[in-house]
Amino acid sequence: MKYQLVVGVIGLVMGRRHLFAAVDYGAEIGKICDLNPETLRKYQEEYHLSDGQCCTDWTEILNDPRINAVVIATPDQLHREMVEKCLAAGKHVLCEKPLALTREDICAIVSAAKKSNRKCMVGQISRFNSTFVKAKELVDKGVIGDIYYMETEYAHDYATILREWDPSMKEDVNKLASMWRSDPARHGVVGGGCHAVDLIRWFCGDPVEVSAYGTHRLLPQVTYDDATVAILKFSDQLMGKVFVSTGCKRPYTRLTCIYGTKGTLVCDSTKGEIQVYTIGEDGVKVNETPELVTVTVKDHNAVDEFKKFAQHIENDEVVEMDADLGARTVEVCLSIVRSAELGKPVAPDYSFAD
Ligand SMILES: NC(=O)c1ccc[n+]([C@@H]2O[C@H](COP(=O)([O-])OP(=O)(O)OC[C@H]3O[C@@H](n4cnc5c(N)ncnc54)[C@H](O)[C@@H]3O)[C@@H](O)[C@H]2O)c1
């Protein structure tokens, strides 16, 4: 018999996509939770849920014995406590990216995931973006030979969504809910840049060293750099570049170029078109007009992400995007931030659990 997933969703802004995905998959909705009663009511009505299925206190999800899987889509600072407690209560967990914001918190989550016998998956959603999925397929088929360089980005203007930083936010859950993106610990490279870092890790593996520079010219609301460029060394024959801007004056997109020994791919998270350049029959000349490989655009593809989570649970599979994977991505992000601060290269440390 099919495992009956009974899902709890905490945080309903990004979480609304997971709620949709869970329903689309055929999971039962146990409870939804949001601190904001209006947000909660909106989704209660949309999904025809009873009052008993809605709460503003997430521990009602934690303590509901029928709920066996929880999606955590709350501010990054809350992930650690929620993941640890949900796993300890015997729930499977899908936690939004970034796994957490500090080395201490990612280590604690990896350790909690190892100790539990539940599935713990991190929502690094770039790995479900349809354009990037197709690009990975082309690379794995050998269309461009071996990658020797890849560049990608996270360019997203936060100017209108940032509140001024207030340190008392840490003690007040309502303040946190409205200003969590301005926390100095939520550096743009970790908070949003983790999408680009995770994407490059998916294609190229774990960098052994990073060198970064930052500028702070666009977002006076925050104390951290709003633009960072990082060079990543994966091996002697493989390097990459990540650009993160949380103040950029252009619409959100993630232009990505993958350079291989036999060809090059140029693509973009928000366009369903991959430009493919390859060496022709003479073994030297490259086509000047790219071959176009097209896909239907699926950015923020929570439907396929949730499906993967559910299948891992139902088939008792090893989780591909596990806590360790999420921790590696955060560790690279933190190393980039540290390198820009110190003005010298930093080697990420990938040992997390005791
Ligand atoms: N995968 C992606 O592409 C993507 C996109 C956006 C955000 N995110 C991640 O998703 C998470 C949420 O981001 P968001 O954009 O939805 O943030 P948001 O601030 O827009 O919304 C968060 C929601 O959670 C609620 N909330 C806050 N604290 C809560 C608590 N203690 N209990 C219950 N509800 C609480 C808030 O009321 C709000 O409705 C973050 O970790 C963020 O980094 C991921």
Ligand as a Chemical Component Dictionary entry (heavy atoms), coordinates in Angstrom:
data_LIG
# 
_chem_comp.id                   LIG 
_chem_comp.type                 NON-POLYMER 
_chem_comp.pdbx_formal_charge   0 
_chem_comp.three_letter_code    LIG 
# 
loop_
_chem_comp_atom.comp_id 
_chem_comp_atom.atom_id 
_chem_comp_atom.alt_atom_id 
_chem_comp_atom.type_symbol 
_chem_comp_atom.charge 
_chem_comp_atom.model_Cartn_x 
_chem_comp_atom.model_Cartn_y 
_chem_comp_atom.model_Cartn_z 
_chem_comp_atom.pdbx_ordinal 
LIG N1  N1  N 0  13.613 28.023 -2.867 1  
LIG C1  C1  C 0  13.444 29.284 -3.209 2  
LIG O1  O1  O 0  13.555 29.657 -4.372 3  
LIG C2  C2  C 0  13.112 30.278 -2.150 4  
LIG C3  C3  C 0  12.524 31.505 -2.481 5  
LIG C4  C4  C 0  12.203 32.368 -1.444 6  
LIG C5  C5  C 0  12.487 32.030 -0.136 7  
LIG N2  N2  N 1  13.086 30.838 0.150  8  
LIG C6  C6  C 0  13.368 30.440 1.535  9  
LIG O2  O2  O 0  12.116 30.099 2.134  10 
LIG C7  C7  C 0  12.090 30.539 3.487  11 
LIG C8  C8  C 0  10.955 31.528 3.660  12 
LIG O3  O3  O 0  11.159 32.611 2.789  13 
LIG P1  P1  P 0  9.912  33.530 2.333  14 
LIG O4  O4  O 0  10.354 34.251 1.124  15 
LIG O5  O5  O -1 8.687  32.718 2.284  16 
LIG O6  O6  O 0  9.881  34.530 3.569  17 
LIG P2  P2  P 0  8.723  35.553 3.956  18 
LIG O7  O7  O 0  9.238  36.387 5.081  19 
LIG O8  O8  O 0  8.202  36.222 2.747  20 
LIG O9  O9  O 0  7.577  34.590 4.497  21 
LIG C9  C9  C 0  7.774  33.772 5.619  22 
LIG C10 C10 C 0  6.419  33.378 6.179  23 
LIG O10 O10 O 0  6.663  32.602 7.350  24 
LIG C11 C11 C 0  5.873  33.117 8.415  25 
LIG N3  N3  N 0  6.594  32.906 9.663  26 
LIG C12 C12 C 0  7.678  33.576 10.127 27 
LIG N4  N4  N 0  8.047  33.098 11.309 28 
LIG C13 C13 C 0  7.180  32.092 11.613 29 
LIG C14 C14 C 0  7.038  31.223 12.717 30 
LIG N5  N5  N 0  7.868  31.302 13.787 31 
LIG N6  N6  N 0  6.028  30.338 12.704 32 
LIG C15 C15 C 0  5.176  30.268 11.646 33 
LIG N7  N7  N 0  5.251  31.081 10.579 34 
LIG C16 C16 C 0  6.253  31.983 10.563 35 
LIG C17 C17 C 0  5.669  34.593 8.125  36 
LIG O11 O11 O 0  4.488  35.082 8.738  37 
LIG C18 C18 C 0  5.583  34.586 6.592  38 
LIG O12 O12 O 0  4.244  34.431 6.146  39 
LIG C19 C19 C 0  13.462 31.110 3.742  40 
LIG O13 O13 O 0  14.291 30.101 4.257  41 
LIG C20 C20 C 0  13.960 31.545 2.385  42 
LIG O14 O14 O 0  15.353 31.607 2.301  43 
LIG C21 C21 C 0  13.372 29.955 -0.829 44 
# 
loop_
_chem_comp_bond.comp_id 
_chem_comp_bond.atom_id_1 
_chem_comp_bond.atom_id_2 
_chem_comp_bond.value_order 
_chem_comp_bond.pdbx_ordinal 
LIG N1  C1  SING 1  
LIG C1  O1  DOUB 2  
LIG C1  C2  SING 3  
LIG C2  C3  SING 4  
LIG C2  C21 DOUB 5  
LIG C3  C4  DOUB 6  
LIG C4  C5  SING 7  
LIG C5  N2  DOUB 8  
LIG N2  C6  SING 9  
LIG N2  C21 SING 10 
LIG C6  O2  SING 11 
LIG C6  C20 SING 12 
LIG O2  C7  SING 13 
LIG C7  C8  SING 14 
LIG C7  C19 SING 15 
LIG C8  O3  SING 16 
LIG O3  P1  SING 17 
LIG P1  O4  DOUB 18 
LIG P1  O5  SING 19 
LIG P1  O6  SING 20 
LIG O6  P2  SING 21 
LIG P2  O7  DOUB 22 
LIG P2  O8  SING 23 
LIG P2  O9  SING 24 
LIG O9  C9  SING 25 
LIG C9  C10 SING 26 
LIG C10 O10 SING 27 
LIG C10 C18 SING 28 
LIG O10 C11 SING 29 
LIG C11 N3  SING 30 
LIG C11 C17 SING 31 
LIG N3  C12 SING 32 
LIG N3  C16 SING 33 
LIG C12 N4  DOUB 34 
LIG N4  C13 SING 35 
LIG C13 C14 SING 36 
LIG C13 C16 DOUB 37 
LIG C14 N5  SING 38 
LIG C14 N6  DOUB 39 
LIG N6  C15 SING 40 
LIG C15 N7  DOUB 41 
LIG N7  C16 SING 42 
LIG C17 O11 SING 43 
LIG C17 C18 SING 44 
LIG C18 O12 SING 45 
LIG C19 O13 SING 46 
LIG C19 C20 SING 47 
LIG C20 O14 SING 48 
# 
